[in-house]
Amino acid sequence: MTILDAYAVIAFLRDEPAADEVRPLLDNGDATLTTVGVAEVLDHLLRLAKVDEDDAMLDLAQLGLLDPVPVDVAVGSAAGRLRARRYHRTRCAVSMADCIAAETARATGRSLATADPHLLALCHAEGTRTIALPASDGTRWTPTT
């Protein structure tokens, strides 16, 4: 099972370059969001993309993403510590939702699928498995040596 960050789902729905790599994860039932990830996707669809609320919920349901991984106190606490340890407004601008996704992946032994270079770098530094998706412009993050 793979943890998706909100970007992966939004990229899929917008048919961006990452869609071709997210599609098999969704088709195989091998992908999920965290509860916070569901909130992030809905916020983006409703507020920024101006999608109808019922349509947005239907999209997530059809993708099999309305049974998310809950965020318990252990993951929430670990995510808070992770962000406090790694966040920097320019070098590592990760959101709390990003850190929750990363900690969920780490705690469950799953990979995190994202195109966010800051989140990928954070996961790389922390030893969390990732699937580096292509960004909207088609570029793909690679670890620096």
Secondary structure as UniProt FT lines:
FT   STRAND          2..4
FT   HELIX           6..13
FT   TURN            14..15
FT   TURN            17..18
FT   HELIX           19..27
FT   TURN            28..29
FT   STRAND          31..32
FT   HELIX           35..43
FT   HELIX           44..48
FT   HELIX           53..62
FT   TURN            63..64
FT   HELIX           73..86
FT   TURN            89..91
FT   HELIX           96..108
FT   STRAND          111..114
FT   HELIX           117..126
FT   STRAND          130..132
FT   TURN            136..137
//
